[in-house]
Amino acid sequence: MMVFAERVFEMTEKRIAIKDDRKKAMISLIKKYFNEEREEDLGDLGAQLILDFFIEKIAPDIYNQGLEDAHLYISEKLEDMYGLQL
């Protein structure tokens, strides 16, 4: 049985919208990364701008790759089903 993660985003007019609680968690992760890896104290606004950039410019490519991967996986499974024909 496959269990899917809770949906943390939705597509609105070809745009990814992250739920507020997840967005806050992502902002915290960005701030933590900059503090630990770059020794920079990044504020909420700076982290928000970085997150917005990734959501707008990078996330669509990752989302589309996920769709392509899922399509390929499902297509392969459908081909396997044809092998079960009598």
PyMOL commands that set and color helices and strands:
alter all, ss='L'
color gray80, all
select helices_A, chain A and resi 20-38+44-82
alter helices_A, ss='H'
color red, helices_A
select strands_A, chain A and resi 9-12+15-18
alter strands_A, ss='S'
color yellow, strands_A
deselect
rebuild
show_as cartoon
